[in-house]
Amino acid sequence: MDARELARQGYIILDNHMHLREDGRFLSAVDMFLSAGGNSINLVNLPSSSIPPAEYYKTLYEKTLRMATRIREERSIPVLVTLGPYPLDYFMFSRAGMDPVNEMRRGIDLAAKYSQDGLCNAMGEVGRPHFPVPEYDLERSNAILSYAMETCADNHIPVILHTEDLSRDKYGELELMATKAGMKPDNVIKHHALPGDLQYSSALKKSILASRNNVRTAVGIKGDFFLETDYVDDPESWKVIPPDSVPRRISMIVQENNGWAKIIDRCCRSLPKEIYGEDAFARLES
Ligand SMILES: [Zn+2]
């Protein structure tokens, strides 16, 4: 039994965080994923320095939606779309002499509009820089994040977080921030979570980079997790990890665990449907 066989049986083999570029490996990266047994992608917009700051989000989102459409049409798989302002866009707008808070709030509103039109499944990756920044910028980033959470609550979509590595206390703070914004903390996904985070009782969902060590640790701790590659589709590298990693790790879970059926059922069936909805994966049944 491997990911390919599971996919044939109707399991959702989801890369929960993938970036692609029309001018990168694009469809050949998707094909690597498919041939290892993957069958569903959460496509997250990839910041691009080649897009002028004016009209930034409209251009970026449309690029992402165009790629999603092409993959669905040419490879017949579900492609979920995650749109939103990347935390480091803040500095791009500052450098351009624009107000980052205004611009990023507008980016959030625009992502919400696409979700209302049924074109976007989640908002992200939003949050705050993963490295230390001045207090003023951190406060403003948190204000933008709160606004994103409020908008997700209003539009009933999950939010995908990009932040620094989180301690137990930081998970608690973000859970509180979500609750205050009117969101169910279960619909908040921490992208690039560490497998050790599964020990925390936080309701936030953890999406873990699908390296062998991470997956073995996560399975050992138990708890809900998504797997992701955070693939950035730079033809010069395979960063963050190659696009076939998730299905390969799913195959590894089956090989290494007698109790794999329960793990796989949660990770590849009930959890993705719970967070993104049955409809998001309808294409697998057709
Ligand atoms: Zn990312």
Residues whose N, C-alpha, C, O or C-beta is under 5 A from the ligand:
A	BS01	ZN	D230
